[in-house]
Amino acid sequence: MTSIEENEMFMVKQAQSVRKSDPSAAKAWILTAKTLYPNAFNVQYEAYLLERDSKNSEEAAKCFSVIASNFTNQHAELWQEVNALTNALRNETENTPEQEFYVKMYKHLTPEVQHNIFVHTISNCGDNLQQCIHSYILMFNKFPKTAATHAPRLLEMLAEGMKADPDVYQRMLVEEVLPLIQNKPPELNPLLACRLYTNSLEYYLRQIMDDEKCDTTEAWKNIFKVLMLCGQMMGWEAFLPFSKQVNQNVYWDKLVKILRSSPAGSSQVLFYATTLFIYSLHGYIRKLRIEDADVNHVLVEGFIDWTPDGGEVQSMDWTPDGGEVQSMEPPKFSATTAISQELSEAFLHAARCWQLLNTEQFQRDFSQLMLALPLAPWISRFLFDLAIYFGHRDEANKLMADMTAQSTLVQSLQILSLNLMQGSMTLQGFQCILKILAELPATSGQLLENISLKSHRHMIFLPLTKIALIQYCTRAITSRLSRMLFEPNCSDRLLADLLALLQLSPDKDVLLKQHIFNLITQRKSFNLHILSNYIIATDIIEELAFIWNSQQQDDANFELTGSPTGSSSSGATGATNAAGAAQPRRIGTRGADKGARDEFKSLIRQQIARCNENVPNLVANFITQEQLTLAQHIFGIAPPVETIVIK
């Protein structure tokens, strides 16, 4: 240490010794030292400390300016103060009294010194990536024009940080950095810009998927803003801004226009189409669940109407051997609920984008994007629905194994739908019906329109409500049984069971019911042994009464079964009673006397009195309680399953 340095340190130590006890004496020592040694760091720094401790922000700023402008970076004391200053600037709304002083002092610094502080801070951050990024953000906030020059480096640092801690750096990118550069985005390496967009998209998607309170409209608005911003960085043709009121066809038309003017495999088309796909996919998955009603929807196979036509059942669009659906045209969507139209539109928009993105020019890059984004639960459900939409039953079966955990009710319904797709219900499909009826939800719902259509294959979005599920299961059975009406020796019990099932939709299947009644009247003998237990629909009872009365004049025998005296018909199984139990009273037309006619009238009145009973529950109970007979009709065997009463 030279004599000059010794003199400097002596005077500084003298000032330090009286700084708290006698600030005026300390200032005197420092003023003398500054006069003698104006270029000494220790002297200038001690002068700054005196003003800082005195809370004199203006004078402290003057001293700090001298230090920051004239001394290099090797002084640790200086950088401790710089760090304290920048930390205070980052948290201006929640500062301590000490930090408030730094904020006031900063305001007294000249713009040049303020800017130099950030530049020097960034240069001296070393491996402290977060500190460096925060310093850039501060500089952009205080000096917006610097963003044009320094933003590319900041964005590169953010991309590096995301490799180690994606959550932290994605949040910094989306919430702090992008708003600072959106008005004047810098030119950026295309790979980096695409990477930053992917990370921003991932950030917002996690919010949408994980946070139930997330404002999804605002999230999508921000996603489209980031897409436009990254597009500007790469010189892309501008896409459309987000608006919930804009029909998705408008976005698709814009995409097609850009596609036509772009080279094959264009990154612009890839990212625009991917964003549109995910937007449509989110709309589809979200609409599958009606939030207010807490009801899920499941895409299932619709039914084709049975229509008598020269004694033959109308042909189906699917192959009977369980292969892939052969129809050249994709199926239609039936409007079963108020939300069916929105669901089908969202699904078709997503499907359209998916098909574009899986063409040869985009498939590889699109697959990599999908792996980078947290979309697995949505994608698995969508691909399964897409497979059944196109009739790819084998593919749908494989995808079902990969789908995320879902309720056994939904799984049984999907298996039933796949079963129906092949055109002939199997034992597995029938067992699924029994499982569905055993797990009916509490939400009642209502009967659906258009689950059956004429002449073409169609899909329906089935709400998971009690009545809709009973209706779908019932239709699956009646669709199968109705084909058996033209088989030789069609049994009386089959006709009776069909009548019991057809009660669910009294205004539908009029031709089918009339055909059954025609078959009954053509027979010399007919036994209807389930009447008192399950037939309560007035239109069917009136027609049966007409047949019974008319056949008293003929040689035919039309036999009904009534409940034994003192027994209740509600919830009865219709099976043969155990030995010793009261036997049901059979009422026939052949040789009927006045007593039989009175008994018949009493039975009819009894059944009509039950017309206000819950028909869906009645039909569901009929299926579960008469499952052995129904399985015998369909398969010639009886499945080993439990009987469950629907309440």
C-alpha positions as CSV (number, residue, x, y, z in Angstrom):
1,M,0.0,0.0,0.0
2,T,1.5,3.4,-1.0
3,S,1.6,6.4,1.2
4,I,-1.2,8.0,-0.8
5,E,-3.5,5.0,-0.3
6,E,-2.6,5.0,3.4
7,N,-3.6,8.6,3.7
8,E,-6.9,7.9,1.9
9,M,-7.7,5.0,4.2
10,F,-6.8,7.1,7.3
11,M,-9.2,9.8,6.3
12,V,-12.0,7.3,5.4
13,K,-11.5,5.5,8.7
14,Q,-11.8,8.7,10.6
15,A,-15.0,9.5,8.9
16,Q,-16.3,6.0,9.6
17,S,-15.5,6.3,13.3
18,V,-17.7,9.3,13.8
19,R,-20.4,8.6,11.1
20,K,-23.1,7.7,13.6
21,S,-22.0,9.8,16.6
22,D,-21.1,13.0,14.7
23,P,-22.3,13.0,11.0
24,S,-21.0,16.6,10.5
25,A,-17.5,15.7,11.5
26,A,-17.6,12.7,9.2
27,K,-18.7,14.8,6.3
28,A,-15.8,17.2,7.0
29,W,-13.3,14.3,6.8
30,I,-14.9,13.1,3.6
31,L,-15.0,16.5,1.9
32,T,-11.3,16.9,2.7
33,A,-10.6,13.5,1.3
34,K,-12.6,14.1,-1.9
35,T,-10.6,17.3,-2.4
36,L,-7.3,15.6,-2.0
37,Y,-8.2,12.2,-3.6
38,P,-11.1,12.8,-6.1
39,N,-10.4,9.5,-7.9
40,A,-10.3,7.2,-4.9
41,F,-13.1,4.7,-4.8
42,N,-13.1,4.2,-1.0
43,V,-13.4,8.0,-0.6
44,Q,-16.3,8.4,-3.0
45,Y,-18.1,5.3,-1.7
46,E,-17.8,6.5,1.9
47,A,-19.3,9.9,0.8
48,Y,-22.2,7.9,-0.7
49,L,-22.7,5.9,2.5
50,L,-22.9,9.1,4.5
51,E,-25.7,10.4,2.4
52,R,-27.5,7.1,2.2
53,D,-27.5,6.7,6.0
54,S,-28.7,10.3,6.3
55,K,-31.7,9.3,4.0
56,N,-30.7,12.2,1.7
57,S,-31.8,10.6,-1.6
58,E,-30.8,13.5,-3.9
59,E,-27.3,13.9,-2.6
60,A,-26.9,10.1,-2.4
61,A,-27.9,10.0,-6.1
62,K,-25.1,12.4,-7.0
63,C,-22.5,10.4,-5.1
64,F,-23.8,7.1,-6.6
65,S,-23.6,8.6,-10.1
66,V,-19.9,9.5,-9.6
67,I,-19.2,5.9,-8.5
68,A,-21.2,4.2,-11.2
69,S,-19.7,6.4,-14.0
70,N,-16.0,6.2,-13.0
71,F,-15.3,2.9,-11.4
72,T,-15.0,-0.6,-12.8
73,N,-16.7,-3.7,-11.7
74,Q,-14.2,-5.2,-9.3
75,H,-15.6,-3.4,-6.3
76,A,-18.0,-5.8,-4.5
77,E,-19.4,-3.1,-2.3
78,L,-20.7,-1.2,-5.4
79,W,-22.5,-4.3,-6.7
80,Q,-24.1,-4.9,-3.4
81,E,-25.7,-1.5,-3.7
82,V,-26.6,-2.0,-7.3
83,N,-28.4,-5.3,-6.3
84,A,-30.2,-3.6,-3.5
85,L,-31.3,-0.8,-5.9
86,T,-32.6,-3.2,-8.6
87,N,-34.4,-5.4,-6.1
88,A,-36.2,-2.3,-4.7
89,L,-37.2,-1.3,-8.3
90,R,-38.6,-4.8,-8.9
91,N,-40.9,-4.7,-5.9
92,E,-42.0,-1.0,-5.8
93,T,-45.5,-1.9,-4.5
94,E,-44.2,-3.9,-1.5
95,N,-41.1,-2.1,-0.5
96,T,-39.6,-1.7,3.0
97,P,-38.6,1.8,4.2
98,E,-35.0,1.0,3.2
99,Q,-36.1,-0.1,-0.3
100,E,-38.2,3.0,-0.7
101,F,-35.1,5.1,-0.2
102,Y,-33.4,3.3,-3.2
103,V,-36.5,4.0,-5.3
104,K,-36.3,7.7,-4.4
105,M,-32.6,7.8,-5.1
106,Y,-33.1,6.1,-8.5
107,K,-35.4,8.9,-9.5
108,H,-32.7,11.5,-8.9
109,L,-30.2,9.7,-11.2
110,T,-29.8,10.9,-14.7
111,P,-31.2,8.7,-17.5
112,E,-27.7,7.8,-18.7
113,V,-26.7,6.6,-15.2
114,Q,-30.0,4.7,-14.8
115,H,-29.4,2.9,-18.1
116,N,-25.7,2.2,-17.3
117,I,-26.8,0.6,-14.0
118,F,-28.9,-2.0,-15.9
119,V,-26.2,-2.6,-18.5
120,H,-23.5,-3.1,-15.9
121,T,-25.8,-5.3,-13.8
122,I,-26.6,-7.5,-16.8
123,S,-22.9,-7.8,-17.6
124,N,-22.1,-8.9,-14.1
125,C,-24.8,-11.5,-13.5
126,G,-22.5,-14.4,-14.4
127,D,-24.5,-17.6,-14.2
128,N,-27.4,-16.1,-12.3
129,L,-29.9,-16.4,-15.1
130,Q,-32.9,-15.2,-13.1
131,Q,-31.1,-12.0,-12.0
132,C,-30.0,-11.3,-15.5
133,I,-33.5,-11.8,-16.9
134,H,-35.1,-9.6,-14.2
135,S,-32.5,-6.9,-15.0
136,Y,-33.5,-7.0,-18.7
137,I,-37.2,-6.8,-17.7
138,L,-36.4,-3.8,-15.5
139,M,-34.5,-2.1,-18.2
140,F,-37.3,-2.6,-20.8
141,N,-39.8,-1.2,-18.3
142,K,-37.7,1.9,-17.6
143,F,-36.3,2.2,-21.2
144,P,-38.8,0.7,-23.6
145,K,-36.6,1.6,-26.6
146,T,-33.9,-0.8,-25.5
147,A,-36.2,-3.8,-26.1
148,A,-35.6,-3.6,-29.9
149,T,-31.9,-4.2,-29.3
150,H,-31.8,-6.5,-26.3
151,A,-35.0,-8.5,-26.6
152,P,-33.5,-11.3,-28.8
153,R,-30.9,-12.0,-26.1
154,L,-33.5,-12.0,-23.4
155,L,-35.7,-14.4,-25.3
156,E,-32.8,-16.7,-25.8
157,M,-32.0,-16.7,-22.1
158,L,-35.7,-17.5,-21.3
159,A,-35.6,-20.4,-23.8
160,E,-32.5,-21.7,-22.0
161,G,-34.1,-21.3,-18.6
162,M,-37.1,-23.3,-19.7
163,K,-35.0,-26.4,-20.1
164,A,-34.3,-26.4,-16.4
165,D,-37.4,-24.9,-14.9
166,P,-40.2,-24.5,-17.5
167,D,-42.9,-23.4,-15.0
168,V,-40.9,-20.4,-13.7
169,Y,-39.5,-19.2,-17.1
170,Q,-42.8,-19.7,-19.0
171,R,-44.5,-17.5,-16.5
172,M,-41.8,-14.8,-16.9
173,L,-42.1,-15.0,-20.6
174,V,-45.8,-14.8,-20.8
175,E,-46.6,-12.4,-17.9
176,E,-43.6,-10.1,-17.9
177,V,-41.6,-10.2,-21.2
178,L,-44.1,-10.6,-24.0
179,P,-46.2,-7.6,-22.9
180,L,-43.1,-5.4,-23.1
181,I,-42.3,-6.3,-26.7
182,Q,-45.7,-6.7,-28.2
183,N,-45.9,-3.2,-29.6
184,K,-42.6,-3.5,-31.4
185,P,-41.6,-7.1,-31.7
186,P,-37.9,-7.7,-32.7
187,E,-36.8,-9.9,-35.5
188,L,-36.1,-13.4,-34.2
189,N,-34.7,-16.6,-35.4
190,P,-37.7,-18.7,-36.6
191,L,-36.8,-21.7,-34.5
192,L,-36.5,-19.6,-31.4
193,A,-39.8,-17.8,-32.1
194,C,-41.6,-21.1,-32.7
195,R,-40.1,-22.5,-29.5
196,L,-41.3,-19.5,-27.5
197,Y,-44.8,-19.8,-28.9
198,T,-44.9,-23.5,-28.0
199,N,-43.9,-22.7,-24.5
200,S,-46.4,-19.9,-24.2
201,L,-49.1,-22.2,-25.5
202,E,-48.2,-24.8,-23.0
203,Y,-48.4,-22.2,-20.2
204,Y,-51.9,-21.2,-21.1
205,L,-53.1,-24.8,-21.7
206,R,-51.9,-25.8,-18.2
207,Q,-54.0,-22.9,-16.8
208,I,-57.0,-24.0,-18.8
209,M,-56.7,-27.7,-17.9
210,D,-55.6,-27.4,-14.3
211,D,-57.4,-24.3,-13.0
212,E,-61.1,-24.6,-12.7
213,K,-61.4,-20.8,-12.1
214,C,-59.4,-20.0,-15.3
215,D,-61.2,-17.5,-17.6
216,T,-60.8,-19.6,-20.7
217,T,-62.0,-16.8,-23.0
218,E,-59.2,-14.5,-21.7
219,A,-56.7,-17.4,-22.0
220,W,-57.5,-18.0,-25.7
221,K,-57.4,-14.3,-26.4
222,N,-53.9,-14.2,-25.0
223,I,-52.9,-17.3,-26.9
224,F,-54.0,-15.7,-30.2
225,K,-52.1,-12.5,-29.2
226,V,-48.9,-14.5,-28.7
227,L,-49.5,-16.3,-32.0
228,M,-49.8,-13.0,-33.8
229,L,-46.7,-11.6,-32.0
230,C,-44.6,-14.6,-33.0
231,G,-45.9,-14.4,-36.5
232,Q,-44.8,-10.8,-36.7
233,M,-41.3,-11.8,-35.5
234,M,-41.1,-14.2,-38.4
235,G,-42.8,-12.0,-41.0
236,W,-45.8,-14.3,-41.4
237,E,-49.1,-13.2,-42.9
238,A,-51.3,-12.0,-40.0
239,F,-53.9,-14.5,-38.7
240,L,-57.2,-13.4,-37.2
241,P,-57.5,-12.1,-33.7
242,F,-59.5,-14.1,-31.2
243,S,-63.2,-13.4,-30.8
244,K,-65.7,-15.7,-29.2
245,Q,-68.3,-14.3,-31.6
246,V,-66.3,-15.4,-34.7
247,N,-67.6,-18.6,-36.3
248,Q,-64.8,-21.2,-36.5
249,N,-65.5,-21.5,-40.3
250,V,-64.1,-18.0,-40.6
251,Y,-60.8,-19.1,-39.0
252,W,-60.7,-22.2,-41.2
253,D,-61.3,-20.1,-44.4
254,K,-58.4,-17.8,-43.4
255,L,-56.2,-20.8,-42.8
256,V,-57.0,-22.3,-46.2
257,K,-56.2,-19.0,-47.8
258,I,-52.8,-18.9,-46.1
259,L,-52.2,-22.6,-47.0
260,R,-52.8,-22.0,-50.7
261,S,-50.1,-19.2,-50.8
262,S,-47.6,-21.0,-48.6
263,P,-44.8,-23.5,-49.5
264,A,-45.3,-27.2,-48.5
265,G,-44.7,-27.8,-44.8
266,S,-44.8,-24.1,-44.0
267,S,-44.2,-23.4,-40.3
268,Q,-46.8,-20.6,-40.6
269,V,-49.6,-23.1,-41.6
270,L,-48.3,-25.6,-39.0
271,F,-48.7,-23.2,-36.1
272,Y,-51.9,-21.5,-37.2
273,A,-53.5,-24.9,-37.9
274,T,-52.2,-26.4,-34.6
275,T,-53.7,-23.4,-32.6
276,L,-57.0,-23.7,-34.4
277,F,-57.0,-27.5,-33.8
278,I,-56.4,-27.1,-30.0
279,Y,-59.0,-24.3,-29.8
280,S,-61.6,-26.5,-31.5
281,L,-60.5,-29.5,-29.4
282,H,-60.9,-27.5,-26.2
283,G,-64.4,-26.4,-27.3
284,Y,-65.3,-30.0,-28.0
285,I,-64.0,-31.4,-24.7
286,R,-65.6,-28.6,-22.7
287,K,-69.0,-28.9,-24.4
288,L,-69.1,-32.6,-23.8
289,R,-69.8,-31.5,-20.2
290,I,-72.7,-29.1,-19.6
291,E,-71.3,-27.2,-16.6
292,D,-74.6,-25.9,-15.2
293,A,-76.2,-29.3,-15.3
294,D,-73.1,-31.3,-14.4
295,V,-73.9,-33.7,-17.3
296,N,-71.4,-35.4,-19.5
297,H,-72.0,-36.4,-23.1
298,V,-70.6,-39.4,-24.9
299,L,-70.4,-39.8,-28.7
300,V,-72.2,-43.0,-29.7
301,E,-73.6,-44.8,-32.7
302,G,-77.1,-43.8,-33.7
303,F,-79.8,-46.2,-34.8
304,I,-81.5,-46.8,-38.1
305,D,-85.3,-46.8,-38.1
306,W,-87.1,-50.1,-38.6
307,T,-89.6,-49.7,-41.5
308,P,-91.8,-52.5,-42.9
309,D,-91.0,-52.7,-46.6
310,G,-92.3,-55.7,-48.4
311,G,-91.6,-57.9,-45.4
312,E,-87.9,-57.0,-45.1
313,V,-86.1,-55.0,-42.6
314,Q,-84.4,-51.9,-44.0
315,S,-80.8,-52.5,-44.9
316,M,-78.0,-51.1,-42.7
317,D,-74.9,-49.0,-43.7
318,W,-72.5,-51.3,-41.8
319,T,-71.2,-54.7,-42.5
320,P,-72.6,-57.6,-40.5
321,D,-69.3,-59.4,-40.0
322,G,-67.8,-56.8,-37.6
323,G,-65.4,-55.2,-40.1
324,E,-64.9,-51.5,-40.8
325,V,-67.9,-49.4,-41.9
326,Q,-68.1,-49.3,-45.7
327,S,-70.2,-46.2,-46.2
328,M,-68.4,-43.7,-48.5
329,E,-69.8,-40.7,-46.8
330,P,-69.1,-39.7,-43.2
331,P,-72.0,-40.1,-40.9
332,K,-74.3,-37.3,-39.9
333,F,-74.9,-35.9,-36.4
334,S,-78.4,-36.1,-35.0
335,A,-79.7,-33.2,-32.9
336,T,-80.6,-35.0,-29.7
337,T,-80.0,-32.2,-27.2
338,A,-79.8,-28.4,-27.3
339,I,-76.0,-28.6,-27.4
340,S,-75.7,-31.2,-30.1
341,Q,-75.2,-28.7,-32.8
342,E,-72.3,-26.9,-31.0
343,L,-70.7,-30.3,-30.1
344,S,-70.8,-31.5,-33.6
345,E,-69.4,-28.3,-35.1
346,A,-66.5,-28.2,-32.6
347,F,-65.8,-31.9,-33.3
348,L,-65.8,-31.5,-37.1
349,H,-63.6,-28.4,-36.9
350,A,-61.1,-30.3,-34.8
351,A,-61.3,-33.3,-37.1
352,R,-60.7,-31.1,-40.2
353,C,-57.6,-29.5,-38.6
354,W,-56.4,-32.9,-37.4
355,Q,-56.6,-34.3,-41.0
356,L,-54.7,-31.4,-42.4
357,L,-52.0,-31.6,-39.8
358,N,-51.6,-35.4,-40.3
359,T,-50.8,-35.0,-44.0
360,E,-47.2,-35.9,-45.1
361,Q,-46.1,-32.2,-45.1
362,F,-47.0,-31.6,-41.5
363,Q,-47.2,-34.9,-39.7
364,R,-43.7,-35.1,-38.3
365,D,-43.5,-31.6,-36.9
366,F,-47.1,-31.8,-35.6
367,S,-46.4,-35.0,-33.8
368,Q,-43.5,-33.4,-32.0
369,L,-45.6,-30.5,-31.0
370,M,-48.3,-32.8,-29.6
371,L,-45.6,-34.5,-27.5
372,A,-44.5,-31.1,-26.1
373,L,-48.0,-30.0,-25.1
374,P,-50.1,-31.3,-22.1
375,L,-52.9,-32.6,-24.3
376,A,-52.9,-36.3,-23.7
377,P,-56.3,-36.6,-21.9
378,W,-58.0,-34.5,-24.6
379,I,-56.3,-36.2,-27.5
380,S,-57.1,-39.8,-26.4
381,R,-60.8,-39.0,-26.0
382,F,-60.8,-37.1,-29.4
383,L,-59.0,-39.9,-31.3
384,F,-61.4,-42.5,-29.9
385,D,-64.4,-40.4,-31.0
386,L,-62.8,-39.8,-34.4
387,A,-62.3,-43.5,-34.9
388,I,-65.9,-44.4,-34.2
389,Y,-67.0,-41.4,-36.3
390,F,-65.2,-42.9,-39.3
391,G,-66.3,-46.4,-38.4
392,H,-62.8,-47.6,-37.6
393,R,-63.9,-50.1,-35.0
394,D,-60.6,-52.0,-34.6
395,E,-58.7,-48.8,-34.2
396,A,-61.3,-47.6,-31.6
397,N,-60.9,-50.8,-29.6
398,K,-57.1,-50.2,-29.5
399,L,-57.5,-46.6,-28.5
400,M,-59.9,-47.5,-25.7
401,A,-57.1,-49.3,-23.9
402,D,-54.9,-46.2,-24.0
403,M,-57.6,-43.8,-22.8
404,T,-57.2,-42.2,-19.4
405,A,-59.2,-43.6,-16.5
406,Q,-63.0,-43.1,-16.9
407,S,-66.1,-44.3,-15.2
408,T,-67.3,-47.9,-15.9
409,L,-70.6,-46.4,-17.0
410,V,-68.9,-44.5,-19.8
411,Q,-66.7,-47.4,-20.7
412,S,-69.7,-49.8,-20.9
413,L,-71.6,-47.2,-23.1
414,Q,-68.6,-46.9,-25.5
415,I,-68.2,-50.7,-25.8
416,L,-72.0,-51.0,-26.5
417,S,-71.7,-48.3,-29.2
418,L,-68.7,-50.2,-30.8
419,N,-70.8,-53.3,-30.6
420,L,-73.7,-51.7,-32.3
421,M,-71.4,-50.4,-35.0
422,Q,-70.9,-53.9,-36.4
423,G,-74.6,-54.2,-37.0
424,S,-75.4,-57.1,-34.7
425,M,-75.4,-57.0,-30.9
426,T,-73.1,-59.6,-29.3
427,L,-73.3,-61.0,-25.8
428,Q,-70.7,-58.5,-24.7
429,G,-73.0,-55.7,-25.9
430,F,-76.0,-57.1,-24.0
431,Q,-73.9,-57.4,-20.8
432,C,-72.9,-53.8,-21.2
433,I,-76.6,-52.8,-21.3
434,L,-77.1,-54.6,-18.0
435,K,-74.0,-52.8,-16.5
436,I,-75.3,-49.4,-17.7
437,L,-78.7,-50.0,-16.1
438,A,-77.0,-51.0,-12.9
439,E,-75.1,-47.7,-12.8
440,L,-77.8,-45.2,-13.8
441,P,-77.0,-41.7,-12.6
442,A,-79.2,-39.6,-10.4
443,T,-79.9,-36.9,-12.9
444,S,-83.2,-37.8,-14.5
445,G,-83.1,-36.0,-17.9
446,Q,-85.6,-36.5,-20.6
447,L,-86.3,-38.6,-23.7
448,L,-84.2,-37.7,-26.7
449,E,-85.3,-37.0,-30.2
450,N,-83.6,-38.4,-33.3
451,I,-81.7,-41.3,-31.8
452,S,-83.1,-43.2,-34.8
453,L,-83.1,-42.0,-38.4
454,K,-84.0,-43.5,-41.7
455,S,-81.6,-44.6,-44.4
456,H,-78.2,-43.5,-43.3
457,R,-75.6,-44.0,-40.5
458,H,-75.5,-41.3,-37.9
459,M,-73.9,-40.3,-34.6
460,I,-75.5,-38.9,-31.5
461,F,-74.1,-37.1,-28.4
462,L,-75.8,-39.0,-25.6
463,P,-76.2,-37.2,-22.3
464,L,-75.4,-39.3,-19.3
465,T,-78.8,-38.9,-17.7
466,K,-81.0,-41.7,-16.4
467,I,-83.8,-41.5,-19.0
468,A,-81.4,-41.0,-22.0
469,L,-79.4,-44.1,-21.0
470,I,-82.5,-46.2,-20.5
471,Q,-83.8,-45.0,-23.9
472,Y,-80.5,-45.9,-25.7
473,C,-80.2,-49.4,-24.1
474,T,-83.9,-50.1,-24.9
475,R,-83.4,-49.0,-28.5
476,A,-80.4,-51.2,-28.8
477,I,-82.5,-54.2,-27.8
478,T,-85.6,-53.3,-29.8
479,S,-83.4,-52.7,-32.9
480,R,-82.1,-56.3,-32.5
481,L,-85.5,-57.9,-31.7
482,S,-87.4,-56.2,-34.4
483,R,-85.3,-58.0,-37.1
484,M,-86.5,-61.3,-35.7
485,L,-90.2,-60.5,-36.5
486,F,-89.8,-62.0,-39.9
487,E,-88.1,-65.2,-38.8
488,P,-90.2,-68.4,-39.0
489,N,-92.2,-69.2,-35.9
490,C,-91.7,-65.9,-34.2
491,S,-92.7,-66.6,-30.6
492,D,-95.6,-64.9,-28.8
493,R,-93.2,-64.0,-26.0
494,L,-91.0,-62.1,-28.4
495,L,-94.0,-60.0,-29.6
496,A,-95.1,-59.4,-26.0
497,D,-91.5,-58.3,-25.0
498,L,-91.2,-55.9,-27.9
499,L,-94.5,-54.3,-26.8
500,A,-93.2,-53.9,-23.3
501,L,-90.0,-52.2,-24.6
502,L,-91.9,-50.0,-27.1
503,Q,-93.8,-48.3,-24.3
504,L,-90.8,-45.9,-23.6
505,S,-91.5,-43.8,-26.7
506,P,-95.3,-43.9,-27.2
507,D,-95.3,-41.5,-30.2
508,K,-92.5,-43.4,-32.0
509,D,-92.4,-46.8,-33.7
510,V,-96.1,-46.6,-34.7
511,L,-95.5,-48.8,-37.8
512,L,-93.6,-51.3,-35.8
513,K,-96.3,-51.6,-33.1
514,Q,-98.9,-51.9,-35.8
515,H,-96.9,-54.7,-37.5
516,I,-96.8,-56.6,-34.1
517,F,-100.6,-56.2,-33.7
518,N,-101.1,-57.5,-37.2
519,L,-99.0,-60.6,-36.4
520,I,-101.1,-61.1,-33.2
521,T,-104.4,-60.9,-35.1
522,Q,-103.2,-63.4,-37.7
523,R,-102.6,-66.1,-35.2
524,K,-105.1,-68.7,-34.1
525,S,-103.6,-68.6,-30.6
526,F,-101.7,-66.0,-28.8
527,N,-100.6,-65.8,-25.1
528,L,-99.7,-62.5,-23.5
529,H,-98.5,-63.5,-20.0
530,I,-96.6,-60.3,-19.1
531,L,-99.5,-57.9,-19.4
532,S,-100.3,-57.2,-15.8
533,N,-96.7,-56.9,-14.9
534,Y,-95.3,-54.6,-17.6
535,I,-97.8,-53.3,-20.1
536,I,-99.3,-50.0,-18.9
537,A,-99.2,-47.8,-22.1
538,T,-102.8,-46.8,-22.9
539,D,-102.3,-47.1,-26.7
540,I,-101.1,-50.6,-26.4
541,I,-103.7,-51.6,-23.9
542,E,-106.5,-50.2,-26.0
543,E,-105.3,-52.1,-29.1
544,L,-105.0,-55.3,-27.1
545,A,-108.5,-54.8,-25.7
546,F,-109.8,-54.3,-29.3
547,I,-108.1,-57.6,-30.4
548,W,-109.5,-59.5,-27.3
549,N,-113.0,-58.3,-28.0
550,S,-112.9,-58.9,-31.7
551,Q,-111.5,-62.4,-31.3
552,Q,-114.3,-63.6,-29.1
553,Q,-116.3,-63.9,-32.3
554,D,-113.6,-66.0,-34.0
555,D,-112.2,-69.4,-33.3
556,A,-108.9,-67.9,-32.2
557,N,-107.8,-67.9,-28.5
558,F,-106.3,-64.7,-27.3
559,E,-105.1,-65.3,-23.7
560,L,-104.0,-62.7,-21.2
561,T,-102.6,-63.2,-17.7
562,G,-103.8,-61.2,-14.7
563,S,-102.4,-60.9,-11.2
564,P,-103.6,-63.4,-8.6
565,T,-106.1,-62.0,-6.1
566,G,-104.3,-60.0,-3.4
567,S,-101.0,-59.8,-5.2
568,S,-99.3,-56.6,-6.5
569,S,-98.2,-56.5,-10.1
570,S,-95.7,-53.7,-9.5
571,G,-92.1,-55.0,-9.7
572,A,-93.2,-58.6,-10.5
573,T,-90.8,-60.6,-12.6
574,G,-93.3,-62.4,-14.7
575,A,-91.5,-65.7,-14.1
576,T,-93.2,-68.9,-13.1
577,N,-94.1,-68.7,-9.4
578,A,-92.6,-71.2,-7.0
579,A,-94.6,-74.2,-5.9
580,G,-97.3,-73.2,-3.5
581,A,-97.5,-69.6,-4.6
582,A,-100.7,-68.1,-5.9
583,Q,-100.9,-68.6,-9.6
584,P,-101.8,-65.8,-12.1
585,R,-105.3,-65.9,-13.5
586,R,-105.4,-66.6,-17.3
587,I,-108.1,-64.9,-19.2
588,G,-108.8,-66.2,-22.7
589,T,-111.2,-65.4,-25.5
590,R,-112.1,-69.0,-26.4
591,G,-115.3,-69.9,-24.6
592,A,-115.2,-66.7,-22.5
593,D,-118.3,-66.3,-20.4
594,K,-119.6,-63.2,-18.6
595,G,-117.2,-63.8,-15.7
596,A,-114.2,-63.9,-17.9
597,R,-115.3,-60.8,-19.7
598,D,-115.8,-59.0,-16.4
599,E,-112.4,-60.2,-15.3
600,F,-110.9,-58.9,-18.5
601,K,-112.5,-55.5,-18.0
602,S,-111.1,-55.4,-14.5
603,L,-107.6,-56.2,-15.8
604,I,-107.8,-53.5,-18.4
605,R,-108.9,-50.9,-15.8
606,Q,-106.1,-52.1,-13.5
607,Q,-103.5,-51.5,-16.2
608,I,-104.9,-48.2,-17.3
609,A,-104.8,-47.0,-13.7
610,R,-101.1,-47.6,-13.7
611,C,-100.5,-45.4,-16.8
612,N,-98.9,-42.6,-14.8
613,E,-96.2,-44.8,-13.4
614,N,-92.6,-44.1,-14.3
615,V,-92.3,-45.8,-17.6
616,P,-88.5,-45.5,-18.0
617,N,-88.1,-47.3,-14.6
618,L,-90.6,-49.9,-15.6
619,V,-88.8,-50.6,-18.9
620,A,-85.4,-50.7,-17.2
621,N,-86.7,-53.1,-14.6
622,F,-88.2,-55.2,-17.4
623,I,-84.9,-55.5,-19.1
624,T,-83.0,-56.4,-15.9
625,Q,-85.6,-58.8,-14.6
626,E,-86.4,-60.5,-17.9
627,Q,-82.8,-60.5,-19.0
628,L,-82.7,-64.3,-19.3
629,T,-85.7,-64.3,-21.7
630,L,-84.3,-61.4,-23.7
631,A,-80.9,-63.1,-24.1
632,Q,-82.7,-66.3,-25.1
633,H,-84.5,-64.3,-27.9
634,I,-81.2,-62.7,-29.1
635,F,-78.6,-65.4,-28.6
636,G,-80.4,-68.6,-27.8
637,I,-78.6,-68.6,-24.4
638,A,-79.0,-67.0,-21.0
639,P,-76.1,-64.8,-19.7
640,P,-75.0,-65.3,-16.1
641,V,-75.8,-61.8,-14.7
642,E,-77.5,-60.4,-11.6
643,T,-81.0,-59.0,-11.5
644,I,-81.2,-55.4,-10.4
645,V,-84.3,-53.4,-9.6
646,I,-84.4,-49.8,-10.9
647,K,-86.0,-47.4,-8.5
